[in-house]
Amino acid sequence: MNDRLRELEDLKDHARQNISFANIVLTWTSVVFGSIGIFTVIAGFVGWNRFRKLKNELDEYKYDLEGAINHVHELQNELKSSYDIWFENLYKLNDGIGYFNAGKYSMAIVLFQEVLNKNSRDYLAKCYMGKTMLEQGKHHLAIKEASEALDLNTSPDLANLVLGEAHKRLQNFDAAILFFKESYEINPRVGTLNHLAYAYLNNGDYDQSEMTFREVRTETKQSHTALCGLVKCYLKKGDYSVTSEIKMMCTRTIESAVKSKGKKIANWPYPDFNMAFCHLVLGDYEKSKEHLKSALLLTKDPCIVELQLFDYMDLKIKNRKRAIEGCINILRDFINHK
């Protein structure tokens, strides 16, 4: 009986130990899972905040990216528009120059102005507007356009050339010489050198003019303007006799002028002016008068005629006095009626 009672006590103690151990396990399990739950909640909260932050950053990045893409599209459209305007201006400028060379100055001005309305800093349009104004006898407008063009190009040879020609026609020969020199230094073209030689001639510097004309002749043997310029230099310097050399130069001038007439620029009076002078020197007044009148029909600017008149003034050639006076009267009559 006592043994049985001890066995029951042992079972009871054992049960208590198991229950105590179970309570400990349960308590620690609760603590562990509770901690896990707390950490899970904390981690979830932190993760959610991080997710929201990342989402906001991505939304901002997406917004910035869309803005950048839209800006690129705007730039592309602006660039396309700029290229379209550039090509349109290029075609108009080319057509305007074509009209200028054809002597259709009013149509040329319309196109040059359209180019400048789109791009007021177009260098060539400014220069050719100046050249066109010059051929219409609007010298001060030509100077204005060419002066504005000077700052639009790092090598403004054409603007200086227009300024030189404008001042030459206004008989500001010192200024003309400076502009022609500047143009030639930038771009050493034979045509510019020829302009410079005539500026020296008009300014009375016959030695410098002759030297410059000879320099032109070394570059091109076919220049009727340089040949005629040399003849004028010789005669202006006081060599009043028509030597065989002068006759030869006059003959070659006429031959070259006939070939060049109307080739480069329509309505260009200088071939006829040069032929008129050389026919006079050779003693053929009728042909001289014929070419002089043809040249005047092509001339819109009376200042050109005044410069031509200078070539005949004080000209003394044996047996040519009445012919010279006849040419002077034709030129003066044109000037007086303008």
C-alpha positions as a Markdown table, in Angstrom:
| # | Residue | x | y | z |
|---|---|---|---|---|
| 1 | Met | 0.0 | 0.0 | 0.0 |
| 2 | Asn | 2.8 | 2.4 | 1.0 |
| 3 | Asp | 4.6 | 1.5 | -2.2 |
| 4 | Arg | 1.6 | 2.3 | -4.2 |
| 5 | Leu | 1.3 | 5.6 | -2.5 |
| 6 | Arg | 4.9 | 6.5 | -3.3 |
| 7 | Glu | 4.4 | 5.6 | -6.9 |
| 8 | Leu | 1.5 | 7.9 | -7.1 |
| 9 | Glu | 3.5 | 10.7 | -5.4 |
| 10 | Asp | 6.3 | 10.2 | -7.9 |
| 11 | Leu | 3.8 | 10.3 | -10.8 |
| 12 | Lys | 2.4 | 13.5 | -9.3 |
| 13 | Asp | 5.8 | 15.1 | -9.0 |
| 14 | His | 6.7 | 14.0 | -12.5 |
| 15 | Ala | 3.4 | 15.5 | -13.8 |
| 16 | Arg | 4.2 | 18.8 | -12.0 |
| 17 | Gln | 7.6 | 18.9 | -13.6 |
| 18 | Asn | 6.2 | 18.2 | -17.1 |
| 19 | Ile | 3.5 | 20.9 | -16.5 |
| 20 | Ser | 6.2 | 23.4 | -15.3 |
| 21 | Phe | 8.4 | 22.6 | -18.3 |
| 22 | Ala | 5.4 | 22.9 | -20.7 |
| 23 | Asn | 4.6 | 26.3 | -19.1 |
| 24 | Ile | 8.3 | 27.4 | -19.6 |
| 25 | Val | 8.2 | 26.2 | -23.2 |
| 26 | Leu | 4.9 | 27.9 | -23.8 |
| 27 | Thr | 6.1 | 31.1 | -22.2 |
| 28 | Trp | 9.3 | 31.2 | -24.3 |
| 29 | Thr | 7.4 | 30.3 | -27.4 |
| 30 | Ser | 5.0 | 33.2 | -26.7 |
| 31 | Val | 8.0 | 35.5 | -26.1 |
| 32 | Val | 9.8 | 34.3 | -29.3 |
| 33 | Phe | 6.7 | 34.5 | -31.5 |
| 34 | Gly | 5.7 | 37.8 | -30.0 |
| 35 | Ser | 9.1 | 39.2 | -30.7 |
| 36 | Ile | 8.9 | 37.9 | -34.2 |
| 37 | Gly | 5.6 | 39.5 | -34.6 |
| 38 | Ile | 6.8 | 42.8 | -33.3 |
| 39 | Phe | 9.9 | 42.6 | -35.5 |
| 40 | Thr | 7.6 | 41.7 | -38.4 |
| 41 | Val | 5.4 | 44.7 | -37.8 |
| 42 | Ile | 8.4 | 47.0 | -37.4 |
| 43 | Ala | 10.0 | 45.5 | -40.5 |
| 44 | Gly | 6.8 | 45.8 | -42.4 |
| 45 | Phe | 6.4 | 49.5 | -41.3 |
| 46 | Val | 9.9 | 50.3 | -42.2 |
| 47 | Gly | 9.6 | 48.4 | -45.5 |
| 48 | Trp | 6.4 | 50.2 | -46.4 |
| 49 | Asn | 7.9 | 53.6 | -45.7 |
| 50 | Arg | 10.9 | 52.7 | -47.8 |
| 51 | Phe | 8.6 | 51.4 | -50.6 |
| 52 | Arg | 6.6 | 54.6 | -50.5 |
| 53 | Lys | 9.8 | 56.6 | -50.7 |
| 54 | Leu | 11.2 | 54.6 | -53.6 |
| 55 | Lys | 7.8 | 54.9 | -55.3 |
| 56 | Asn | 7.9 | 58.7 | -54.9 |
| 57 | Glu | 11.4 | 58.8 | -56.2 |
| 58 | Leu | 10.4 | 56.7 | -59.2 |
| 59 | Asp | 7.4 | 58.9 | -59.8 |
| 60 | Glu | 9.7 | 62.0 | -59.7 |
| 61 | Tyr | 12.2 | 60.3 | -62.0 |
| 62 | Lys | 9.4 | 59.3 | -64.4 |
| 63 | Tyr | 8.1 | 62.9 | -64.3 |
| 64 | Asp | 11.6 | 64.3 | -64.9 |
| 65 | Leu | 12.2 | 61.7 | -67.7 |
| 66 | Glu | 8.9 | 62.7 | -69.4 |
| 67 | Gly | 9.9 | 66.3 | -69.1 |
| 68 | Ala | 13.3 | 65.6 | -70.6 |
| 69 | Ile | 11.7 | 63.7 | -73.4 |
| 70 | Asn | 9.2 | 66.5 | -74.1 |
| 71 | His | 12.1 | 69.0 | -74.1 |
| 72 | Val | 14.0 | 66.8 | -76.6 |
| 73 | His | 10.9 | 66.7 | -78.8 |
| 74 | Glu | 10.6 | 70.5 | -78.5 |
| 75 | Leu | 14.3 | 70.9 | -79.4 |
| 76 | Gln | 13.9 | 68.5 | -82.4 |
| 77 | Asn | 10.9 | 70.6 | -83.6 |
| 78 | Glu | 12.8 | 73.8 | -83.1 |
| 79 | Leu | 15.8 | 72.4 | -84.9 |
| 80 | Lys | 13.6 | 71.1 | -87.8 |
| 81 | Ser | 12.0 | 74.5 | -87.9 |
| 82 | Ser | 15.4 | 76.2 | -87.9 |
| 83 | Tyr | 16.6 | 73.9 | -90.7 |
| 84 | Asp | 13.5 | 74.6 | -92.7 |
| 85 | Ile | 13.9 | 78.3 | -92.3 |
| 86 | Trp | 17.6 | 78.0 | -93.2 |
| 87 | Phe | 17.0 | 76.0 | -96.4 |
| 88 | Glu | 14.1 | 78.3 | -97.3 |
| 89 | Asn | 16.4 | 81.4 | -96.8 |
| 90 | Leu | 19.1 | 79.7 | -98.8 |
| 91 | Tyr | 16.8 | 79.1 | -101.8 |
| 92 | Lys | 15.5 | 82.7 | -101.6 |
| 93 | Leu | 19.0 | 84.1 | -101.3 |
| 94 | Asn | 20.1 | 82.1 | -104.3 |
| 95 | Asp | 17.1 | 83.2 | -106.3 |
| 96 | Gly | 17.7 | 86.8 | -105.2 |
| 97 | Ile | 21.3 | 86.7 | -106.4 |
| 98 | Gly | 20.0 | 85.3 | -109.7 |
| 99 | Tyr | 17.7 | 88.2 | -110.1 |
| 100 | Phe | 20.5 | 90.6 | -109.2 |
| 101 | Asn | 22.8 | 89.1 | -111.8 |
| 102 | Ala | 19.9 | 89.4 | -114.3 |
| 103 | Gly | 19.5 | 93.1 | -113.5 |
| 104 | Lys | 16.0 | 92.5 | -112.0 |
| 105 | Tyr | 16.8 | 94.6 | -108.9 |
| 106 | Ser | 13.2 | 95.1 | -107.6 |
| 107 | Met | 12.6 | 91.3 | -107.5 |
| 108 | Ala | 16.0 | 90.8 | -105.9 |
| 109 | Ile | 15.2 | 93.3 | -103.1 |
| 110 | Val | 11.9 | 91.5 | -102.3 |
| 111 | Leu | 13.7 | 88.2 | -101.8 |
| 112 | Phe | 16.6 | 89.6 | -99.8 |
| 113 | Gln | 14.1 | 91.4 | -97.5 |
| 114 | Glu | 12.2 | 88.2 | -97.0 |
| 115 | Val | 15.5 | 86.5 | -95.9 |
| 116 | Leu | 16.3 | 89.3 | -93.6 |
| 117 | Asn | 12.8 | 89.2 | -92.1 |
| 118 | Lys | 13.5 | 85.6 | -91.0 |
| 119 | Asn | 17.1 | 86.2 | -90.1 |
| 120 | Ser | 18.2 | 89.8 | -89.7 |
| 121 | Arg | 21.8 | 88.7 | -89.2 |
| 122 | Asp | 22.2 | 87.0 | -92.6 |
| 123 | Tyr | 25.5 | 88.3 | -93.8 |
| 124 | Leu | 25.1 | 87.5 | -97.5 |
| 125 | Ala | 21.6 | 88.9 | -97.6 |
| 126 | Lys | 22.8 | 92.1 | -96.1 |
| 127 | Cys | 25.7 | 92.4 | -98.5 |
| 128 | Tyr | 23.6 | 91.7 | -101.6 |
| 129 | Met | 20.9 | 94.1 | -100.4 |
| 130 | Gly | 23.7 | 96.7 | -100.2 |
| 131 | Lys | 24.9 | 95.7 | -103.7 |
| 132 | Thr | 21.4 | 96.0 | -105.1 |
| 133 | Met | 20.8 | 99.4 | -103.5 |
| 134 | Leu | 24.1 | 100.5 | -105.0 |
| 135 | Glu | 23.0 | 99.6 | -108.5 |
| 136 | Gln | 19.9 | 101.6 | -108.0 |
| 137 | Gly | 21.9 | 104.6 | -107.0 |
| 138 | Lys | 20.9 | 104.4 | -103.3 |
| 139 | His | 24.5 | 104.8 | -102.0 |
| 140 | His | 23.8 | 105.7 | -98.4 |
| 141 | Leu | 21.4 | 102.8 | -98.0 |
| 142 | Ala | 24.1 | 100.6 | -99.5 |
| 143 | Ile | 26.6 | 101.9 | -97.0 |
| 144 | Lys | 24.1 | 101.2 | -94.2 |
| 145 | Glu | 23.5 | 97.6 | -95.2 |
| 146 | Ala | 27.2 | 96.9 | -95.8 |
| 147 | Ser | 28.2 | 98.5 | -92.5 |
| 148 | Glu | 25.8 | 96.4 | -90.6 |
| 149 | Ala | 27.1 | 93.3 | -92.4 |
| 150 | Leu | 30.7 | 94.0 | -91.2 |
| 151 | Asp | 29.9 | 92.7 | -87.7 |
| 152 | Leu | 28.1 | 89.6 | -89.0 |
| 153 | Asn | 31.1 | 87.8 | -90.4 |
| 154 | Thr | 34.7 | 87.3 | -89.2 |
| 155 | Ser | 36.0 | 87.7 | -92.8 |
| 156 | Pro | 33.7 | 90.4 | -94.3 |
| 157 | Asp | 35.5 | 90.8 | -97.7 |
| 158 | Leu | 32.2 | 91.3 | -99.6 |
| 159 | Ala | 30.9 | 93.9 | -97.1 |
| 160 | Asn | 34.2 | 95.9 | -97.4 |
| 161 | Leu | 34.0 | 95.6 | -101.2 |
| 162 | Val | 30.4 | 97.1 | -101.3 |
| 163 | Leu | 31.5 | 99.9 | -98.9 |
| 164 | Gly | 34.5 | 100.6 | -101.2 |
| 165 | Glu | 32.4 | 100.8 | -104.3 |
| 166 | Ala | 29.8 | 103.0 | -102.6 |
| 167 | His | 32.4 | 105.5 | -101.4 |
| 168 | Lys | 34.1 | 105.4 | -104.8 |
| 169 | Arg | 30.8 | 106.4 | -106.6 |
| 170 | Leu | 30.3 | 109.1 | -104.0 |
| 171 | Gln | 33.9 | 110.2 | -104.9 |
| 172 | Asn | 35.2 | 109.6 | -101.4 |
| 173 | Phe | 38.2 | 108.0 | -103.0 |
| 174 | Asp | 40.4 | 107.8 | -99.9 |
| 175 | Ala | 37.7 | 105.9 | -98.0 |
| 176 | Ala | 37.1 | 103.7 | -101.0 |
| 177 | Ile | 40.8 | 102.8 | -101.2 |
| 178 | Leu | 40.9 | 101.8 | -97.5 |
| 179 | Phe | 37.8 | 99.5 | -97.9 |
| 180 | Phe | 39.1 | 97.9 | -101.1 |
| 181 | Lys | 42.5 | 97.2 | -99.4 |
| 182 | Glu | 40.7 | 95.7 | -96.4 |
| 183 | Ser | 38.6 | 93.5 | -98.7 |
| 184 | Tyr | 41.7 | 92.4 | -100.6 |
| 185 | Glu | 43.6 | 91.5 | -97.5 |
| 186 | Ile | 40.8 | 89.3 | -96.3 |
| 187 | Asn | 40.3 | 87.7 | -99.7 |
| 188 | Pro | 42.8 | 88.5 | -102.4 |
| 189 | Arg | 40.5 | 88.4 | -105.4 |
| 190 | Val | 41.5 | 89.9 | -108.8 |
| 191 | Gly | 38.2 | 91.7 | -109.1 |
| 192 | Thr | 38.9 | 93.6 | -105.8 |
| 193 | Leu | 42.3 | 94.5 | -107.0 |
| 194 | Asn | 40.7 | 95.9 | -110.2 |
| 195 | His | 38.4 | 98.1 | -108.1 |
| 196 | Leu | 41.3 | 99.3 | -106.1 |
| 197 | Ala | 43.2 | 100.3 | -109.3 |
| 198 | Tyr | 40.3 | 102.4 | -110.5 |
| 199 | Ala | 40.0 | 104.1 | -107.1 |
| 200 | Tyr | 43.7 | 105.1 | -107.4 |
| 201 | Leu | 43.0 | 106.3 | -111.0 |
| 202 | Asn | 40.0 | 108.4 | -109.9 |
| 203 | Asn | 42.0 | 109.8 | -107.0 |
| 204 | Gly | 44.7 | 111.0 | -109.4 |
| 205 | Asp | 47.4 | 108.5 | -108.2 |
| 206 | Tyr | 48.3 | 107.3 | -111.7 |
| 207 | Asp | 51.5 | 105.6 | -110.9 |
| 208 | Gln | 49.9 | 103.5 | -108.1 |
| 209 | Ser | 47.0 | 102.8 | -110.4 |
| 210 | Glu | 49.2 | 101.6 | -113.3 |
| 211 | Met | 51.1 | 99.3 | -110.9 |
| 212 | Thr | 47.9 | 97.8 | -109.6 |
| 213 | Phe | 46.4 | 97.3 | -113.0 |
| 214 | Arg | 49.6 | 95.5 | -114.1 |
| 215 | Glu | 49.2 | 93.3 | -111.0 |
| 216 | Val | 45.7 | 92.5 | -112.2 |
| 217 | Arg | 47.1 | 91.7 | -115.7 |
| 218 | Thr | 49.5 | 89.1 | -114.2 |
| 219 | Glu | 46.5 | 87.3 | -112.7 |
| 220 | Thr | 44.3 | 87.4 | -115.7 |
| 221 | Lys | 45.2 | 88.4 | -119.3 |
| 222 | Gln | 41.6 | 88.6 | -120.4 |
| 223 | Ser | 40.5 | 91.5 | -118.2 |
| 224 | His | 39.3 | 94.3 | -120.5 |
| 225 | Thr | 38.8 | 96.5 | -117.5 |
| 226 | Ala | 42.5 | 96.3 | -116.5 |
| 227 | Leu | 43.6 | 96.8 | -120.1 |
| 228 | Cys | 41.4 | 99.8 | -120.5 |
| 229 | Gly | 42.5 | 101.1 | -117.1 |
| 230 | Leu | 46.2 | 101.0 | -118.3 |
| 231 | Val | 45.3 | 103.0 | -121.4 |
| 232 | Lys | 43.6 | 105.6 | -119.2 |
| 233 | Cys | 46.6 | 105.7 | -116.9 |
| 234 | Tyr | 49.0 | 106.3 | -119.8 |
| 235 | Leu | 46.8 | 109.1 | -121.3 |
| 236 | Lys | 46.1 | 110.7 | -117.9 |
| 237 | Lys | 49.8 | 110.8 | -117.1 |
| 238 | Gly | 50.4 | 113.0 | -120.2 |
| 239 | Asp | 51.3 | 110.5 | -122.8 |
| 240 | Tyr | 49.0 | 112.1 | -125.3 |
| 241 | Ser | 50.3 | 110.3 | -128.4 |
| 242 | Val | 48.5 | 107.0 | -129.4 |
| 243 | Thr | 51.5 | 104.7 | -129.5 |
| 244 | Ser | 51.5 | 101.2 | -131.0 |
| 245 | Glu | 51.3 | 99.8 | -127.5 |
| 246 | Ile | 48.2 | 101.8 | -126.7 |
| 247 | Lys | 46.6 | 100.8 | -130.0 |
| 248 | Met | 47.3 | 97.1 | -129.2 |
| 249 | Met | 45.8 | 97.4 | -125.7 |
| 250 | Cys | 42.7 | 99.2 | -127.0 |
| 251 | Thr | 42.2 | 96.5 | -129.7 |
| 252 | Arg | 42.6 | 93.7 | -127.0 |
| 253 | Thr | 40.2 | 95.6 | -124.7 |
| 254 | Ile | 37.5 | 95.7 | -127.4 |
| 255 | Glu | 38.0 | 92.0 | -128.2 |
| 256 | Ser | 37.8 | 91.0 | -124.5 |
| 257 | Ala | 34.8 | 93.3 | -123.8 |
| 258 | Val | 32.8 | 91.8 | -126.7 |
| 259 | Lys | 33.4 | 88.3 | -125.3 |
| 260 | Ser | 32.4 | 89.2 | -121.7 |
| 261 | Lys | 29.4 | 91.4 | -122.5 |
| 262 | Gly | 26.3 | 90.0 | -120.8 |
| 263 | Lys | 28.0 | 86.8 | -119.6 |
| 264 | Lys | 28.4 | 87.3 | -115.9 |
| 265 | Ile | 25.9 | 90.0 | -115.1 |
| 266 | Ala | 23.1 | 91.2 | -117.4 |
| 267 | Asn | 22.7 | 94.9 | -117.9 |
| 268 | Trp | 26.3 | 95.5 | -116.9 |
| 269 | Pro | 27.4 | 98.7 | -118.6 |
| 270 | Tyr | 31.2 | 98.5 | -118.2 |
| 271 | Pro | 32.1 | 96.4 | -121.4 |
| 272 | Asp | 30.3 | 99.1 | -123.5 |
| 273 | Phe | 31.9 | 101.9 | -121.5 |
| 274 | Asn | 35.4 | 100.4 | -122.1 |
| 275 | Met | 34.7 | 99.8 | -125.8 |
| 276 | Ala | 33.5 | 103.4 | -126.2 |
| 277 | Phe | 36.7 | 104.8 | -124.7 |
| 278 | Cys | 39.0 | 102.5 | -126.7 |
| 279 | His | 37.1 | 103.2 | -130.0 |
| 280 | Leu | 37.6 | 106.9 | -129.2 |
| 281 | Val | 41.3 | 106.5 | -128.7 |
| 282 | Leu | 41.5 | 104.5 | -132.0 |
| 283 | Gly | 39.8 | 107.3 | -133.8 |
| 284 | Asp | 36.4 | 105.7 | -134.4 |
| 285 | Tyr | 34.0 | 108.3 | -132.9 |
| 286 | Glu | 30.8 | 106.7 | -134.4 |
| 287 | Lys | 31.5 | 103.4 | -132.7 |
| 288 | Ser | 32.5 | 105.2 | -129.5 |
| 289 | Lys | 29.2 | 107.1 | -129.5 |
| 290 | Glu | 27.3 | 103.9 | -130.2 |
| 291 | His | 28.8 | 102.0 | -127.3 |
| 292 | Leu | 28.5 | 105.0 | -125.0 |
| 293 | Lys | 24.8 | 105.2 | -125.6 |
| 294 | Ser | 24.4 | 101.4 | -125.2 |
| 295 | Ala | 26.2 | 101.7 | -121.8 |
| 296 | Leu | 24.0 | 104.5 | -120.7 |
| 297 | Leu | 20.8 | 102.5 | -121.5 |
| 298 | Leu | 22.1 | 99.9 | -118.9 |
| 299 | Thr | 23.1 | 102.5 | -116.3 |
| 300 | Lys | 20.7 | 103.4 | -113.4 |
| 301 | Asp | 23.2 | 105.2 | -111.3 |
| 302 | Pro | 24.4 | 108.6 | -112.5 |
| 303 | Cys | 27.4 | 108.4 | -110.2 |
| 304 | Ile | 28.8 | 105.7 | -112.5 |
| 305 | Val | 28.5 | 108.2 | -115.4 |
| 306 | Glu | 30.2 | 110.9 | -113.4 |
| 307 | Leu | 33.2 | 108.6 | -112.9 |
| 308 | Gln | 33.2 | 107.8 | -116.6 |
| 309 | Leu | 33.1 | 111.6 | -117.3 |
| 310 | Phe | 36.3 | 111.9 | -115.3 |
| 311 | Asp | 38.1 | 109.6 | -117.8 |
| 312 | Tyr | 37.3 | 112.0 | -120.6 |
| 313 | Met | 38.0 | 115.3 | -118.8 |
| 314 | Asp | 41.4 | 116.8 | -119.5 |
| 315 | Leu | 42.0 | 114.1 | -122.1 |
| 316 | Lys | 44.2 | 115.4 | -124.9 |
| 317 | Ile | 44.8 | 113.2 | -127.9 |
| 318 | Lys | 45.9 | 114.6 | -131.2 |
| 319 | Asn | 43.0 | 114.9 | -133.7 |
| 320 | Arg | 40.5 | 113.7 | -131.1 |
| 321 | Lys | 39.4 | 117.0 | -129.6 |
| 322 | Arg | 35.9 | 117.2 | -131.2 |
| 323 | Ala | 35.3 | 113.5 | -130.6 |
| 324 | Ile | 36.3 | 113.9 | -126.9 |
| 325 | Glu | 33.9 | 116.9 | -126.5 |
| 326 | Gly | 31.2 | 114.8 | -128.2 |
| 327 | Cys | 31.6 | 112.0 | -125.6 |
| 328 | Ile | 31.7 | 114.5 | -122.8 |
| 329 | Asn | 28.4 | 116.1 | -124.0 |
| 330 | Ile | 26.7 | 112.7 | -124.2 |
| 331 | Leu | 27.7 | 111.9 | -120.6 |
| 332 | Arg | 26.8 | 115.3 | -119.2 |
| 333 | Asp | 23.4 | 115.2 | -120.9 |
| 334 | Phe | 22.7 | 111.9 | -119.2 |
| 335 | Ile | 23.7 | 113.3 | -115.8 |
| 336 | Asn | 21.6 | 116.4 | -116.2 |
| 337 | His | 18.5 | 114.5 | -117.1 |
| 338 | Lys | 18.9 | 112.2 | -114.1 |
